């Protein structure tokens, strides 16, 4: 089984507009719609994908979760959104009402630090509810945004909420890999493999050593669709030359175990 832990989707009528506002140098490879994701999965041989929704502001949380909660669950696993601008109770209600088992945090786009005490309080409630968190980690914006997603904040969050199941995108530190190796690698956090425009740009020996140090059983495949091509990203994982069991785990078995998927 191959599972993509990192696929962003939007309603058809806004996907094109959202993607037109991506950072220079990170042009979308696909259209950001559910139908587009399903076609891509079929082409790449991906069985399931986590469909991620992000509300940049509190007033969009309800509507985003209604959309994410409506996906076809035979192929997609809905990961919705929360925002510390809402009460913990309201955030949980919007997830519960739509049957959503996980959430995506994005310190760059949501203008909130992983070190914010409100995020820690919300993470405690998510952990108690058994809701899995996947978060951007590392750089990708201006200096203030990069600090909000810094690897040391991610590690502090994971340590503050030991019951939280958390997946760190981009090996725990997009364009801050050295800091991620100091702060996150070797922790109980799950690491995710995406690195737009492609993980293949990273040094294979360095990535293999990072995975071996962290433990391949706590690494999961993610493409960051629609910004990358999942087939290319699967090939990049296979090119690492990991033992077959470790490769199978990263490409799907580890995430299936974490989420309780068949």
Buried (B, 14 or more C-beta within 10 A) or exposed (E): EBBBBBBBBBBEEEBEEBBEEBEEEBEBBBBBBBEBBBEBBEEBEBBBBBBBBBBBEBEBBBBBBBBBBBBEEEBBBBBBBBBBBBEBEBBBBBBEEBEBBBBBBBBBBBBBBBBBEBBBBBBBBBBEEEBBBBBBBBBBBEEEBBBBBBBBBBBBBBEBBEEBBBBBBBBBBBEBBEBBBBBBBEBBBBBBBBBBBBBBEBEEEEBBEBBEEBBBBBBBBBBBBBBBBBBBBBBBBEEBEBEEEBBBBBBBBBBBEBBEBE
